[in-house]
Amino acid sequence: MAMEAYMPGGINRVILCSDGVANVGETGPEAILEEIDHYVAEGITLTTIGFGMDNYNDTLMEQLADNGDGFYAYVDDRDEARKLFIDEITGTLQTIAMDAKVQVEFNPEVVKNYRLVGYENRAVDDDEFRDNSVDAGEIGAGHSVTALYEVKLYPDAFGKIATVYMRWQDPDTNQVVEISQDYFAEQIERDFRETDPYFQRAVIVAEYAEILKGSYWAEDSSLNDVYDEARRLEDYLYRDDEMEEFVDLVKQATRLR
């Protein structure tokens, strides 16, 4: 149907709202993903919106959006649906960066060890970073993507910590753009509470996720710790709807535990 209504130069996107459990026609993930690849080559992209619980297939929904050069979101209440389909409809429909990749090169003379928090299913090999044939993520208008690294420096570390490279394809010109920036030990705040409040929020949310999935790296932390930090930050980010929603989620999680 999307091919029949194809508009050259326009946004040709299918939005799939589903629990990710295929039960009609092709139900195997390989066959479904292969069919999506075919239509992406024809100029039809796919965004997936997840609904439901219990047997909800989160992995398949994310893979569908990834292969469909779109993005994936999960709707758990009416407010989230309103945000996706009304408040942020431009970002839901319009892609501003295709095959977006980030690569971080750490300085081994300064950095003792590091780990990427999350994104286990989105990693690409180092030698594929500049390979334009390798599929990566798409970013919608007004959207942002955050990648967190936990980094341990050598004592009295000084100098360059890392170089961050970003690479993406412009959907209008099809030109590939790459930028980079160096980061130094002198730029690090010594007190977590002195950092940018939105960075603090990202770290606290990541810690929450690590605890929920039983991560080894979060064994010394608890939901109560996360809740205390979230409440502190909520007072700072006054009337921030996303912060208020997160505090409520942590409160519910502590009750369930």
URSULBEL-V714162 format. One line per field, one symbol per residue. phi: phi as a letter, one per 20 degrees, with the letter a starting at -180 (. if undefined). Layout:
phi->???
//
This chain:
phi->.fffdgdgndedcededaemdfccmfdfffffffffgffffeoddcdddecnbmegdffffffffffelcccbdddbfffffffdcfcffffededbdlfcccddeeffdefbbbeenmgedfcfgfefdefeefcedcegneccddddecdefglfbofeadddcbbdffedmeedccbbeccffeefecgfefggffgfffffffgffffemfgfdfedbfffffffffgfffeefmeffffffgffffffffff
//
